[in-house]
């Protein structure tokens, strides 16, 4: 049952997007929880476990040592290689096929050592290559509640040389391991009743570009074409591969467990996590609508070692103990299906408090007045009172909830609240620490008992008025600062906030608030102070001893080879921002970038923002011409023509960089390659109505980084380069494609329409489209484009954005609004820009006394260009620096040539 794929996983967390009523007004038929989850990226949680300040890869931190076999010597004719979190062992002469049937072995924390011993003792004498997770930490992370469902559970991988050896290994090793427990590997077919699984996939590191434009590990189809090696939460065999006969009985066995005999008709899968699924259903005996909650054994581990089944039992215990309370779902039933356990709970009609908050929050509205703030405050105070009363009643029965937050509180249509999701619950006498929590509601590590819930309630008081409580984990002074900001904006009783701060800090906020806190002043002295402080924070965080990254940033540094070097999230972007804003050159760090770039790892991406082309641009910008040209030659030797069309990692960014190098070097080969890239993009473009009116999901994405505005930018710069009006026409067509996927909100602002929410941001929202629109309008008048540009400017002038970053937050708005103004004058000429600069203080954290900013999801600090301090620095530089500051190919100022022309007659006629 678990392997029925549907919506996303289930741990609630705060949306990363602007809190925006359009999130609810423009939505598809997805379920309520799925809508909430779509803005939340669960990958980030595992990258928070390693470092209290920055996202980091689990493979860099092993707190519980290694399994003994990870330290055990191999025979002399064997090699041992670290590959990410894996330890690969193989005979030095081994030659394996590039792809085939591979065997995976799962394990539980308490039987991993003997299972690894058995695999080692089997494979080494037979000279069969294998790899394994080397310690308890990496094994735990592979089995957590939010581990990727396509790869979770895998402990050891064995590489047979052919199908005959695969069958022999499964048969012989299966006899040794049969009956030993381990989590089910969802992507594979199970062999027998033990921890062995099998799937067809890649052995060698070969890569291709998927239909969505991502670089993925590949297998080869019969025509010799590389296609993605799909690793999903279901067992799949490539269409050209025949299932071996020895696997057919096991495939049949996997299909024997069905839901056909259950007294419940499942209507919808709300979401999945590695722990199991959540489903809406109808009890066929009573016709009552219910919720089924599923738990997979040995999977979905939490830090206390509990698996999903253990936590489901905790929820069952809590619901039985709380039976009869009107603000707790009634427990209807519990049952087993195969080895999966289920609870059946009352279905609650209503919506999550987070959703209600988004609909009502006045700072997300256009020009809210005192009456709006007063009405919202009255509603919010009533909601908090209800929740506090409900939690007190739960405590009166001796139950600690353990996971109170805005997505675990439902609001009925009549305004009454209901508490849901009790899998983190415990008896108060157990004094158990918190094992589940949403960002912004996580209690300090030593908190136990009712104090866990009291801490969450204090967070709720602040979050209802200033939804940035996740920053308190990064800077304890933020509790006082957020309370002060809320008191300045809302007519909320000060005692209400002071009590919350006292709970969060333990001292009433006196120590935390003794200083004025982070402050950004929108004038030149303030800019110079901020530049020094942000740059110092970035440089202090550098780790030149590491090979994967120089500056801490987004988790994208770790999801693909070379991510820690690239423009968006790596060293190149940071060094670029420091230089163009006047924060200095840093030769040692530039040397680090050169040293780690000229020998790129297999699978390194090629794009402008995600790969090697962006690094070449920065190296040339910094004066490392020889190294840049050498790296560019490497890029041109790769199969770049198969890249997608977008700006971030595709042909539009590649073409812009090649055009730049053609201008810098005079190299006609670069120019020819640039025009070849443009021709490929043009061939794929289609007419303005070739795209649907929705961005994302099953549809192509709109926006600067992934949408048609990237190609528009390429065509626009080609027009400036050579004056061919055809390129300007292509730019117009591309811009119309992105505008087709935008809508005008009730307040007159224009944002990208994702069907269930709208997006104003630089990377995948309307502001990125607006930047290219503005540059287009410098060459050709167009009334519809001008109206769209004005509406997009309005989208950049809201009073609240949930994140500070350049690509998806407030800094991107500052950059966009600053572009029309002469260098250094933007904040003085536009009071909204000045207000935005001040508002950055809401997000700013003090790291050793220096200004630092949270990255994507607000769970850790980031120093990179796309999400962190370097991007904030770039945005501030665009407003205050004495020279033009901006992104590559979007920096204000004259371009190669101005070939301004009127709109062609045929374009006017189309209107």
C-alpha positions in Angstrom: 0.0 0.0 0.0 2.8 2.4 0.8 4.1 2.2 -2.7 1.1 4.0 -4.1 2.7 7.3 -5.1 1.0 10.6 -4.5 1.7 13.9 -2.8 4.5 14.9 -0.6 5.6 13.8 2.8 4.1 15.0 6.1 6.2 16.9 8.6 4.8 20.4 8.5 7.1 23.4 8.3 6.7 27.0 7.4 6.3 27.9 3.8 9.4 29.5 2.2 7.3 31.8 0.1 5.8 35.3 0.7 2.8 34.9 2.9 0.2 35.6 0.3 -3.5 35.2 0.1 -3.1 34.3 -3.6 -1.6 31.1 -2.3 -5.2 30.0 -1.5 -7.1 32.0 -4.1 -5.3 30.5 -7.1 -5.1 26.8 -6.4 -5.6 23.4 -8.0 -7.5 20.4 -6.7 -4.7 19.2 -4.5 -5.5 18.3 -0.9 -5.1 20.8 1.9 -2.0 19.2 3.3 -0.4 18.7 -0.1 -0.9 22.4 -0.8 0.9 23.3 2.4 3.7 20.8 1.7 4.4 21.9 -1.8 6.4 24.9 -0.6 8.4 22.8 1.9 11.5 21.0 0.9 12.0 18.1 3.3 15.6 17.5 2.1 16.8 20.4 4.3 16.0 18.7 7.6 18.8 16.1 7.3 21.3 18.8 6.5 20.5 20.5 9.8 21.7 17.6 11.9 25.4 18.3 11.4 26.0 21.9 12.3 24.0 24.4 14.5 24.7 27.3 12.1 25.0 26.0 8.6 23.6 23.3 6.3 26.1 20.5 5.9 26.4 17.1 4.3 26.0 14.1 6.7 29.1 12.5 5.3 31.3 15.2 6.9 30.2 14.5 10.4 30.3 11.0 12.1 29.6 11.4 15.8 29.2 7.7 16.5 32.3 6.4 14.8 32.5 3.6 12.2 31.4 0.1 11.8 34.3 -2.2 12.5 34.4 -3.4 8.9 34.9 0.2 7.8 38.3 0.0 9.6 39.0 -3.6 8.7 41.8 -4.1 6.1 41.0 -5.6 2.7 43.2 -8.1 0.9 46.1 -6.6 -1.0 44.4 -7.0 -4.4 41.4 -4.9 -3.3 40.9 -1.1 -3.3 38.8 1.0 -0.9 37.4 4.4 -2.0 35.2 6.9 -0.3 32.4 8.1 -2.5 30.2 10.6 -0.8 28.7 8.9 2.2 29.6 5.5 0.8 32.7 3.3 1.2 33.3 1.4 -2.0 35.3 -1.9 -1.9 36.3 -3.6 -5.2 39.1 -5.9 -6.6 41.6 -3.8 -8.4 41.1 -5.8 -11.6 37.3 -5.8 -11.5 35.6 -4.9 -14.7 31.9 -4.4 -14.4 29.1 -3.6 -16.9 28.0 0.0 -17.0 24.5 -1.1 -15.8 22.6 -4.2 -14.7 20.8 -5.9 -11.8 22.2 -4.7 -8.5 21.5 -6.0 -5.0 20.7 -3.9 -2.0 20.8 -4.9 1.6 18.9 -3.1 4.3 19.5 -3.2 8.1 18.3 -1.9 11.4 20.6 -0.1 13.8 20.9 -3.2 16.1 21.7 -5.7 13.4 23.7 -3.7 10.9 27.1 -5.0 12.2 26.3 -8.7 11.7 24.6 -8.1 8.4 27.7 -6.2 7.1 29.9 -9.0 8.4 27.8 -11.5 6.5 28.0 -9.5 3.2 31.7 -8.8 3.6 32.5 -12.5 4.3 30.5 -13.5 1.3 31.7 -10.9 -1.2 35.4 -10.6 -0.5 36.4 -14.3 -1.0 34.3 -14.3 -4.2 35.8 -11.0 -5.4 32.4 -9.3 -5.9 32.5 -5.5 -5.6 30.2 -3.8 -3.0 29.8 -0.6 -1.1 28.3 0.2 2.2 27.4 3.0 4.6 30.4 3.1 7.0 28.8 4.0 10.3 25.7 4.2 12.4 25.2 7.9 11.6 24.9 7.5 7.9 22.7 4.4 8.3 20.4 6.4 10.6 20.1 9.2 8.1 19.3 6.7 5.3 16.3 5.6 7.3 14.9 8.8 8.9 11.3 9.9 8.5 12.3 12.3 5.8 14.9 10.3 4.0 14.4 10.2 0.2 11.9 7.5 -0.4 13.6 6.4 -3.6 16.9 5.6 -1.8 15.9 5.1 1.8 16.8 1.8 3.5 19.9 1.0 1.5 22.8 -0.1 3.6 24.9 -2.2 1.3 25.0 -2.4 -2.5 26.4 -5.5 -4.2 27.4 -5.4 -7.9 27.1 -8.8 -9.7 28.8 -9.0 -13.0 25.7 -10.6 -14.8 22.3 -12.1 -14.2 23.7 -15.5 -13.4 25.9 -14.2 -10.6 23.0 -12.0 -9.4 20.8 -15.1 -9.0 23.6 -17.0 -7.2 24.3 -14.1 -4.8 20.6 -13.7 -4.0 20.2 -17.4 -3.4 23.3 -18.0 -1.3 23.4 -14.7 0.6 19.6 -14.9 1.0 20.1 -18.2 2.8 22.4 -16.5 5.3 20.3 -13.4 5.9 16.8 -14.7 5.5 14.5 -13.6 8.3 16.7 -10.8 9.5 14.7 -7.5 9.8 15.3 -4.4 7.9 13.4 -1.5 6.4 11.6 -2.2 3.1 13.5 -0.6 0.1 10.7 1.0 -1.8 12.5 1.3 -5.1 13.4 -2.4 -5.2 11.9 -5.8 -5.4 12.3 -7.9 -2.2 14.0 -11.3 -2.3 12.3 -13.7 0.1 11.7 -12.7 3.7 15.1 -11.2 4.5 16.8 -7.8 3.9 17.8 -8.4 0.3 16.4 -6.4 -2.6 17.2 -6.0 -6.2 16.7 -3.5 -9.0 18.0 -2.7 -12.5 20.1 0.4 -12.7 23.4 2.2 -13.3 26.7 0.8 -12.1 29.0 3.4 -13.8 28.8 7.1 -13.2 27.2 8.3 -16.5 24.9 11.3 -16.7 22.2 12.7 -18.9 19.8 15.7 -18.9 16.2 14.7 -17.9 13.1 16.1 -19.5 12.9 18.5 -16.6 16.4 19.8 -17.3 18.1 18.1 -14.4 21.5 16.3 -14.7 20.8 12.8 -13.5 22.6 9.5 -13.3 21.9 7.5 -16.5 21.5 4.1 -18.0 21.8 3.4 -21.7 18.8 2.3 -23.8 19.0 -0.2 -26.7 19.6 2.7 -29.2 22.7 3.8 -27.2 20.9 6.9 -25.8 21.5 7.8 -22.1 18.3 8.1 -20.2 17.6 8.8 -16.5 18.1 5.9 -14.1 14.8 6.4 -12.3 14.9 5.9 -8.5 11.4 6.3 -7.3 9.4 4.9 -4.4 8.1 2.0 -6.6 9.9 -0.9 -8.2 10.3 -0.1 -11.9 12.1 -2.0 -14.7 13.2 0.0 -17.8 10.9 -0.9 -20.7 13.6 -2.6 -22.7 14.7 -4.9 -19.8 13.2 -8.3 -19.3 12.6 -9.4 -15.7 14.7 -12.5 -15.2 12.7 -15.6 -14.5 14.3 -16.1 -11.1 12.7 -12.8 -10.0 9.2 -13.5 -11.2 8.0 -15.4 -8.1 9.2 -12.6 -5.9 7.4 -10.0 -8.1 4.2 -12.1 -7.7 4.7 -12.2 -3.9 5.0 -8.5 -3.7 1.6 -8.1 -5.3 -0.3 -10.3 -2.9 -1.0 -7.7 -0.2 -3.9 -5.5 -1.4 -6.5 -3.2 0.1 -9.4 -5.0 -1.5 -10.5 -6.8 1.7 -10.4 -3.7 3.9 -13.7 -2.2 5.2 -12.3 1.1 3.9 -12.5 2.7 0.5 -9.4 4.8 0.0 -10.3 8.1 -1.8 -7.0 10.0 -1.7 -3.4 9.9 -0.6 -2.8 13.1 1.2 1.0 12.7 1.4 3.8 10.3 2.0 7.0 10.3 4.1 9.5 7.5 4.5 7.4 6.5 7.6 4.3 5.8 5.6 1.3 7.4 4.1 -1.8 9.4 5.1 -5.0 8.7 3.3 -8.6 9.9 3.3 -11.1 7.1 3.1 -14.7 6.1 3.7 -15.7 3.4 6.2 -17.9 1.2 3.9 -19.8 -0.1 6.9 -20.9 3.3 8.3 -20.2 5.6 5.3 -18.2 7.8 7.7 -15.3 9.7 6.2 -12.1 8.8 8.0 -8.3 9.3 7.9 -6.0 6.3 7.6 -2.5 6.8 9.0 0.1 4.2 7.9 3.4 3.2 9.6 6.2 1.1 8.0 8.3 -1.1 10.3 12.0 -0.3 10.8 11.6 2.9 8.7 11.0 6.6 9.4 13.5 6.7 12.3 13.6 9.7 14.7 16.6 10.6 16.9 15.4 8.5 19.8 15.6 5.4 17.5 11.8 5.0 17.3 10.5 3.7 14.0 7.1 4.6 12.4 5.3 1.7 14.1 6.5 2.8 17.5 5.4 6.3 17.0 2.0 5.1 15.7 1.6 3.2 18.9 2.4 6.5 20.8 -0.3 8.3 18.8 -2.8 5.5 19.5 -2.0 5.7 23.2 -2.5 9.4 23.3 -5.8 9.4 21.4 -7.2 6.7 23.6 -6.2 8.7 26.7 -7.7 11.9 25.2 -10.9 10.3 24.1 -13.9 12.6 24.4 -12.0 15.9 24.1 -13.7 18.0 21.4 -10.4 19.4 20.1 -8.7 16.0 19.5 -9.7 13.6 16.6 -11.5 10.5 17.8 -9.8 7.2 17.3 -12.0 4.9 15.3 -9.9 1.7 14.7 -6.5 0.2 14.3 -5.4 -2.7 12.1 -2.4 -4.3 10.3 -2.0 -4.9 6.6 0.9 -7.1 5.9 3.6 -5.8 8.2 2.3 -2.2 8.0 0.2 -0.8 10.9 -2.7 1.6 10.5 -4.7 4.0 12.7 -8.2 5.0 11.7 -9.1 8.5 12.9 -12.0 10.9 12.6 -11.9 13.1 9.6 -11.9 16.8 10.6 -13.5 19.3 8.3 -11.4 22.4 8.3 -8.1 23.9 7.2 -4.7 24.2 8.8 -4.0 27.2 11.0 -1.1 28.0 8.7 -3.5 28.3 5.8 -5.9 30.6 7.8 -2.9 32.7 8.8 -1.8 33.1 5.1 -5.3 34.2 4.1 -5.6 36.8 6.9 -2.1 38.1 7.6 -2.3 41.9 6.9 1.3 42.3 5.9 0.6 40.0 3.0 -2.1 42.4 1.8 -1.8 45.5 -0.3 -1.8 48.7 1.8 -3.4 47.3 5.0 -4.9 49.9 7.3 -5.4 50.1 11.1 -8.7 48.3 10.8 -7.0 45.4 9.1 -4.4 45.1 11.8 -7.0 45.3 14.5 -9.3 42.7 13.0 -6.4 40.3 12.4 -5.1 40.8 16.0 -8.6 40.0 17.5 -8.8 36.8 15.5 -5.2 35.8 16.2 -5.6 36.3 20.0 -8.7 34.2 20.0 -7.0 31.4 18.1 -4.1 31.4 20.5 -6.4 31.4 23.5 -8.2 28.4 22.1 -5.0 26.5 21.4 -3.6 27.3 24.8 -6.9 26.1 26.4 -6.8 22.9 24.4 -3.2 22.1 25.2 -3.9 22.7 28.9 -6.8 20.2 28.8 -4.4 17.7 27.1 -1.9 18.3 29.9 -4.6 17.7 32.5 -4.7 14.1 31.2 -1.0 13.7 31.6 -0.1 13.8 27.9 2.7 15.8 26.3 1.8 16.6 22.6 5.5 17.2 21.6 4.8 18.7 18.1 2.5 21.7 18.4 2.7 24.1 15.4 0.5 25.9 12.9 0.2 22.9 10.5 -0.8 20.6 13.3 -3.7 22.8 14.3 -6.9 22.7 12.2 -9.5 25.4 12.3 -13.1 24.2 11.7 -15.4 26.3 9.5 -17.1 27.6 12.7 -13.7 28.8 14.0 -13.0 26.1 16.6 -9.6 24.6 16.7 -8.5 20.9 16.7 -5.1 19.5 17.6 -3.8 16.8 15.2 -0.8 14.5 14.8 0.1 13.0 18.1 2.9 10.7 17.0 5.4 12.7 19.1 3.2 12.4 22.2 4.3 10.9 25.5 3.2 10.5 29.1 4.6 13.4 31.1 6.1 11.0 33.6 8.4 9.7 31.0 10.2 13.1 30.7 11.0 12.2 27.1 12.9 14.9 25.0 11.3 16.2 21.8 11.8 14.0 18.8 9.6 15.7 16.2 9.2 19.5 15.6 8.6 21.9 12.8 11.1 24.7 12.1 10.3 27.6 14.3 8.8 25.4 17.1 11.7 23.4 18.2 12.4 23.5 21.9 16.0 23.6 23.3 17.6 20.2 23.5 17.3 19.7 27.2 13.5 20.5 27.3 11.2 17.7 28.5 7.6 17.2 29.6 5.0 19.9 29.4 7.7 22.5 28.8 8.1 21.2 25.3 4.5 22.3 24.5 4.8 25.5 26.5 7.8 26.5 24.4 5.8 25.8 21.2 2.9 27.9 22.5 5.3 30.8 23.1 6.5 30.4 19.5 2.9 30.4 18.4 2.3 33.7 20.1 5.1 35.3 18.2 4.6 33.5 14.9 1.0 34.6 14.6 2.3 38.2 14.3 5.9 37.8 13.0 6.3 34.3 11.4 10.1 34.1 11.7 10.5 32.2 15.0 12.8 29.7 13.3 15.5 32.4 13.6 15.5 32.1 17.4 17.5 28.9 17.0 20.2 30.8 15.1 20.2 34.0 17.2 18.7 33.9 20.7 18.2 37.7 20.5 15.6 37.3 17.8 12.9 36.4 20.3 13.0 39.9 21.7 13.5 41.5 18.3 10.5 39.7 16.8 8.3 40.7 19.8 9.4 44.3 19.4 8.6 44.2 15.7 5.2 42.7 16.3 4.4 45.2 19.0 5.3 48.0 16.6 3.0 46.7 13.9 0.0 45.2 15.7 -2.3 46.3 18.5 -1.4 43.3 20.6 -1.1 43.5 24.4 2.6 43.8 25.3 2.2 41.3 28.2 1.0 38.7 25.6 4.4 39.0 23.9 6.5 39.5 27.0 5.3 36.3 28.4 6.2 34.5 25.2 9.7 36.0 25.2 10.2 35.0 28.8 9.3 31.4 28.0 11.6 31.4 25.0 14.6 33.0 26.7 14.1 32.3 30.3 14.9 35.9 31.3 12.1 37.9 29.8 14.4 38.8 27.0 16.4 41.2 29.1 19.8 39.6 28.3 18.9 38.9 24.7 17.5 42.3 24.0 20.2 44.3 25.9 21.6 45.5 22.5 19.7 47.1 19.7 19.9 44.0 17.6 20.7 43.9 13.9 20.0 47.1 12.1 20.4 48.2 8.5 20.2 51.9 7.8 19.3 53.0 4.2 22.1 55.5 3.7 25.7 55.5 2.7 27.2 55.2 6.3 24.7 52.4 6.9 25.7 50.7 3.7 29.4 50.8 4.5 28.7 49.4 8.0 26.6 46.6 6.5 29.0 45.8 3.7 31.9 45.4 6.2 29.8 43.3 8.6 28.3 41.0 6.0 31.6 40.5 4.2 33.3 39.8 7.5 30.7 37.2 8.3 31.1 35.5 4.9 34.9 35.4 5.1 34.9 34.2 8.7 32.8 31.3 7.6 35.2 30.1 4.9 36.6 26.6 5.2 39.6 26.4 2.8 40.6 23.1 4.3 37.5 21.5 2.7 37.4 20.3 -0.9 33.6 20.3 -1.5 32.9 23.9 -0.5 34.6 27.1 0.5 31.7 29.1 1.9 28.6 27.5 3.6 25.4 27.9 1.7 22.4 26.0 0.4 22.1 22.2 0.4 22.5 22.4 -3.4 26.2 22.5 -2.7 26.0 18.8 -1.9 23.3 17.5 -4.3 25.5 17.5 -7.4 29.3 17.4 -8.0 30.8 20.8 -8.0 27.9 22.5 -6.3 30.1 24.2 -3.8 32.0 25.9 -6.6 29.3 27.3 -8.7 27.8 30.8 -9.1 24.4 30.3 -7.4 25.5 28.4 -4.3 29.3 28.1 -4.4 32.6 30.0 -4.1 32.3 31.6 -7.5 29.1 33.5 -6.6 30.5 34.7 -3.3 33.8 36.0 -4.8 31.8 37.7 -7.5 29.5 39.5 -5.0 32.4 40.5 -2.8 34.3 42.1 -5.7 31.4 43.9 -7.5 30.2 45.5 -4.2 33.7 46.8 -3.3 34.2 44.3 -0.5 37.5 43.3 -1.9 39.5 40.7 -3.7 40.6 37.5 -1.9 43.5 35.9 -3.7 43.7 32.8 -1.5 40.1 32.0 -2.0 40.4 32.7 -5.7 43.2 30.2 -5.8 41.1 27.7 -4.0 38.4 28.1 -6.6 40.9 27.6 -9.5 42.5 24.6 -7.9 39.2 22.8 -7.3 37.7 23.8 -10.7 40.4 22.8 -13.2 39.9 19.1 -12.3 36.1 18.9 -12.2 34.5 15.9 -10.7 32.5 13.5 -12.9 29.0 14.7 -13.3 29.8 18.3 -12.8 27.2 20.6 -14.3 27.9 22.9 -17.1 25.5 25.8 -16.6 25.8 29.4 -15.8 24.5 29.3 -12.3 24.8 25.7 -11.4 28.1 24.7 -13.1 31.3 25.4 -15.0 30.2 28.2 -17.3 29.4 30.4 -14.4 32.8 29.7 -12.9 34.5 30.6 -16.1 32.7 33.9 -16.1 33.8 34.7 -12.6 37.4 33.7 -13.2 37.6 35.9 -16.2 35.9 38.7 -14.3 38.5 38.4 -11.6 41.3 38.5 -14.1 42.2 34.8 -14.3 42.0 34.8 -18.0 44.2 31.8 -18.8 42.4 29.6 -16.3 39.0 30.8 -17.5 39.8 29.9 -21.1 41.2 26.5 -20.2 38.0 25.7 -18.3 35.8 27.1 -21.1 37.6 24.7 -23.5 36.6 21.8 -21.2 33.0 23.0 -21.3 33.0 23.1 -25.1 34.3 19.6 -25.2 31.3 18.3 -23.3 27.9 17.5 -24.8 26.5 20.9 -24.1 24.0 21.0 -27.0 21.7 18.5 -25.1 21.3 20.9 -22.2 17.8 22.4 -21.6 17.0 25.9 -22.7 16.9 27.7 -19.3 19.3 30.3 -17.9 20.3 28.6 -14.7 21.8 25.4 -16.1 20.9 25.4 -19.7 21.7 26.8 -23.1 20.5 30.4 -22.4 23.2 30.8 -19.8 25.7 28.9 -21.8 25.0 31.1 -24.8 25.3 34.3 -22.9 28.7 33.2 -21.4 30.0 32.2 -24.9 28.9 35.5 -26.3 30.7 37.2 -23.5 33.9 35.3 -24.1 33.6 36.0 -27.9 33.6 39.7 -27.1 36.4 39.4 -24.6 38.7 37.2 -26.6 37.6 37.8 -30.2 37.4 34.0 -30.6 35.1 33.3 -33.5 34.6 29.7 -32.2 33.0 31.1 -29.1 30.8 33.4 -31.2 29.8 30.5 -33.4 29.0 28.3 -30.4 26.9 31.2 -28.8 24.8 31.5 -32.0 24.5 27.7 -32.1 23.1 27.7 -28.6 20.7 30.5 -29.6 19.6 28.6 -32.6 18.8 25.5 -30.5 16.9 27.6 -28.0 14.9 29.3 -30.8 14.1 26.0 -32.5 12.6 24.8 -29.2 10.8 28.0 -28.3 7.5 27.8 -30.2 4.9 30.5 -30.3 3.7 32.6 -27.4 0.8 30.2 -26.7 3.0 27.1 -26.8 3.0 27.0 -23.0 0.1 26.5 -20.6 -1.2 29.2 -18.3 0.2 27.5 -15.2 3.9 27.3 -14.1 5.4 24.3 -12.5 4.1 21.0 -11.4 3.4 19.0 -14.5 4.0 22.1 -16.6 7.2 23.9 -17.8 8.2 26.5 -15.3 8.1 30.3 -15.9 10.6 32.9 -14.6 14.2 34.0 -15.1 16.1 30.9 -14.0 13.9 28.1 -15.4 11.4 29.8 -17.7 11.3 31.6 -21.0 12.8 34.8 -19.6 16.2 33.2 -19.7 16.0 32.6 -23.4 14.5 36.2 -23.8 17.6 37.5 -22.1 19.9 35.6 -24.5 18.0 36.9 -27.5 18.0 40.4 -26.2 21.8 40.4 -25.7 22.3 38.9 -29.1 20.2 41.7 -30.6 22.4 44.2 -28.7 25.4 42.4 -30.1 24.5 42.3 -33.7 21.3 44.4 -34.3 19.3 41.6 -35.9 15.6 42.5 -35.2 14.8 38.8 -35.4 16.5 38.3 -32.1 14.4 41.1 -30.6 11.3 39.3 -32.0 12.3 36.1 -30.4 12.9 37.9 -27.1 9.3 39.2 -27.3 7.9 35.8 -28.0 9.8 34.3 -25.0 8.6 37.1 -22.7 5.0 36.6 -23.8 5.3 32.9 -22.9 6.2 33.8 -19.4 3.6 36.6 -19.1 1.0 34.0 -20.3 1.8 32.2 -17.0 1.4 35.4 -14.9 -1.7 36.9 -13.5 -2.7 40.2 -12.0 -3.8 40.0 -8.4 -6.6 42.0 -6.8 -4.1 44.7 -5.7 -2.8 45.2 -9.2 0.5 43.4 -8.8 1.5 40.7 -11.3 3.0 37.4 -10.2 3.7 34.0 -11.8 0.7 31.7 -11.5 1.4 28.2 -10.2 -2.2 27.3 -10.1 -2.5 27.2 -6.3 -0.3 30.2 -5.4 1.4 33.1 -7.1 5.1 33.9 -7.0 6.8 37.3 -7.1 10.4 36.3 -6.8 13.5 36.7 -8.9 14.3 33.1 -9.7 10.9 31.6 -10.5 8.5 34.5 -10.0 7.5 37.7 -11.8 10.4 39.9 -10.7 12.9 38.0 -12.7 10.6 38.3 -15.7 10.3 42.0 -15.0 14.1 42.5 -15.2 14.2 41.2 -18.7 11.0 43.2 -19.6 12.6 46.4 -18.4 15.7 45.8 -20.6 13.5 44.9 -23.6 11.5 48.1 -23.3 14.8 50.1 -23.5 14.8 48.9 -27.2 11.2 48.6 -28.3 8.0 50.2 -27.1 5.2 47.9 -26.2 2.2 49.0 -24.2 1.3 45.5 -22.9 4.9 44.9 -21.8 5.1 48.3 -20.1 1.9 47.6 -18.2 3.2 44.2 -17.2 6.5 45.8 -16.0 4.6 48.3 -13.9 2.5 45.5 -12.3 5.6 43.5 -11.6 7.2 46.5 -9.9 4.2 46.6 -7.6 4.8 42.9 -6.7 8.3 43.9 -5.5 6.9 46.6 -3.1 5.0 44.4 -0.5 5.6 44.9 3.2 6.6 41.3 4.0 8.6 38.4 2.4 9.2 35.3 4.3 12.9 34.9 3.2 15.7 37.5 2.8 17.6 35.9 -0.1 18.3 37.1 -3.6 16.6 34.4 -5.6 13.5 33.8 -3.5 13.2 36.7 -1.1 13.4 40.3 -0.1 16.9 40.9 -1.5 15.7 40.1 -5.0 13.1 42.8 -4.6 15.7 45.4 -3.6 17.8 44.4 -6.7 14.9 44.7 -9.0 13.7 48.1 -7.7 17.2 49.5 -7.7 18.0 48.8 -11.3 16.4 51.9 -12.9 18.3 54.3 -10.6 21.8 55.7 -11.0 24.4 53.9 -8.9 24.2 54.7 -5.2 20.9 56.7 -5.4 18.2 54.0 -5.2 17.2 54.2 -1.6 17.2 58.0 -1.6 15.0 58.1 -4.7 12.6 55.3 -3.7 11.3 55.1 -0.1 10.1 51.5 -0.7 13.7 50.5 -1.3 14.8 52.2 2.0 12.0 50.4 3.8 13.0 47.1 2.3 16.6 47.7 3.5 15.3 48.3 7.0 13.1 45.2 6.8 16.2 43.0 6.2 16.9 43.5 9.9 13.9 41.2 10.6 15.9 38.3 9.1 19.4 39.4 10.1 21.2 37.3 12.7 24.3 38.1 14.6 27.0 35.5 14.2 29.9 36.5 16.4 28.7 40.0 16.2 28.6 40.1 12.4 25.5 40.3 10.1 24.5 36.9 8.7 21.3 35.8 7.0 19.3 32.6 6.9 19.1 30.6 3.7 16.3 28.6 2.1 13.8 27.3 4.6 15.2 29.7 7.3 16.7 26.7 9.2 20.4 27.6 8.9 22.5 30.5 7.8 23.8 30.8 4.3 26.7 32.8 2.7 26.0 32.0 -0.9 24.7 34.2 -3.7 21.3 32.7 -4.3 20.1 32.3 -0.8 22.5 33.9 1.7 24.7 36.7 2.7 26.5 37.2 -0.6 23.2 37.7 -2.3 22.0 40.2 0.3 25.3 42.0 -0.2 24.8 42.1 -3.9 21.3 43.6 -3.5 22.5 46.2 -1.1 25.3 47.1 -3.5 22.8 47.6 -6.3 21.1 50.2 -4.1 24.1 51.9 -2.5 27.4 51.2 -4.3 29.0 53.9 -6.4 29.3 51.6 -9.4 26.6 49.5 -11.2 26.0 46.2 -9.4 23.9 43.3 -10.6 23.9 39.7 -11.7 25.9 38.7 -14.8 24.3 39.9 -18.0 21.7 41.9 -15.9 23.9 44.6 -14.5 22.5 48.0 -15.3 24.4 50.0 -17.8 25.1 50.3 -21.5 25.4 47.0 -23.4 27.3 46.4 -26.6 25.1 48.5 -28.9 21.7 50.1 -28.9 19.7 49.2 -32.0 16.4 50.6 -30.8 13.6 50.0 -33.2 9.8 50.5 -33.2 7.5 47.5 -32.8 7.1 45.7 -36.1 3.8 46.3 -37.8 2.9 42.6 -37.6 3.4 42.7 -33.8 1.1 45.7 -33.6 -1.5 44.0 -35.7 -1.4 40.9 -33.5 -2.6 43.1 -30.6 
